[in-house]
């Protein structure tokens, strides 16, 4: 898989995870205070997604740097 393809996939994953995370947080707000155990579990899951999003953002940044380096090397030829 090329760096561009990998970057495109990471961007797609980030978009999907951000939307899922927002949906989950919206659901938490709609549940109300009736089921604290379920709310707690959903908050934990949403927080784990935030960590995954941060990891993917770091990976994306690394891929962007790698792509810039690759393009720089090709331009020097």
C-alpha positions in Angstrom: 0.0 0.0 0.0 1.4 3.4 -0.9 1.8 6.2 1.6 -1.0 8.1 -0.1 -3.3 5.1 0.1 -2.5 4.6 3.7 -3.0 8.3 4.5 -6.4 8.2 2.7 -7.4 5.2 4.7 -6.4 6.8 8.0 -8.4 10.0 7.1 -11.4 7.8 6.3 -11.0 6.0 9.7 -10.7 9.3 11.5 -13.9 10.7 9.9 -15.8 7.5 10.7 -14.6 7.4 14.3 -15.3 11.1 15.0 -18.8 10.6 13.7 -19.4 7.5 15.8 -17.9 9.2 18.9 -20.3 12.2 18.4 -23.3 9.9 18.0 -22.3 8.0 21.1 -22.0 11.2 23.1 -25.3 12.5 21.7 -26.9 9.2 22.9 -25.4 9.6 26.4 -27.1 13.0 26.6 -30.5 11.6 25.5 -30.5 8.7 27.9 -30.9 10.8 31.0 -30.1 9.8 34.5 -32.0 6.5 34.5 -29.3 4.0 33.9 -26.0 5.1 35.4 -24.2 1.8 34.7 -25.0 2.0 31.0 -24.1 5.7 30.9 -20.8 5.0 32.6 -20.0 2.2 30.1 -20.8 4.4 27.1 -18.7 7.3 28.5 -15.8 4.8 28.9 -16.2 3.6 25.4 -16.4 7.1 24.0 -13.2 8.0 25.9 -11.4 5.0 24.5 -12.5 6.1 21.0 -11.0 9.6 21.7 -7.7 7.8 22.5 -7.9 5.8 19.3 -8.6 9.1 17.4 -5.6 10.7 18.9 -3.4 7.7 17.9 -4.8 7.9 14.3 -4.1 11.6 14.2 -0.5 10.9 15.2 -0.2 8.2 12.6 -1.7 10.6 10.0 0.8 13.3 10.9 3.6 10.8 10.5 2.3 9.7 7.1 2.1 13.3 6.0 5.7 13.9 6.9 6.7 10.6 5.2 4.8 11.7 2.0 6.4 15.1 2.1 9.9 13.4 2.4 9.1 11.0 -0.5 7.9 13.9 -2.7 11.0 15.9 -1.8 13.2 13.0 -2.8 11.4 12.6 -6.1 11.7 16.4 -6.8 15.5 16.2 -6.2 15.9 13.6 -8.9 
